[in-house]
Amino acid sequence: MQKYPARFDPADEGGYNVSFRDIPEAITQGDDLAEAEAMARDALVTAMEFYFESGRPVPAPSKPAKGERIVELPPSVAAKVALLNARLASGARPADVARAMGIKPPEMSRIFDFTHATKIDTVAAALAAMGYELELSVRQVK
């Protein structure tokens, strides 16, 4: 999964300001640490929409620096981000991917739509049509 480092800086008025150096569009705050952490995940997800709307690749997360906390994208969002980045890297047009998958272009538009819930099998098929393979892994956390 994609885990982005975030700064949680104490705010002068109380609470925390949150920013992401890899995703500068994601800025938020919370009245306490728990709220700031929840708001950070929401801000990170919301910022992904900017990349989809502008057709820009989403930067990969960098390694966390001292004092930064990790905020993880939900798996469904991480899969859509991988799909966007693969499409941009391959230069494939949505119509090309639709043709390779044997589906109609309007269906492909939904697959590439950030706000549309897409089954993971469909994301994997779209990635395969562009020459990519979706890998999933599971590991036990301590």
Buried (B, 14 or more C-beta within 10 A) or exposed (E): EBEBBBBBBEBEEEBBBBBBBBBEEBBBBBEEEEBBBEBBBEBBBEBBEBBBEEEEEBBEBEEBEEEBBEBBBEEBBBBBBBBBBBBBEBEBEBEBBBBBBEBEEEEBEEBBEBEEEBEEEBBBBBBBBBEBEBEEEEEEEE
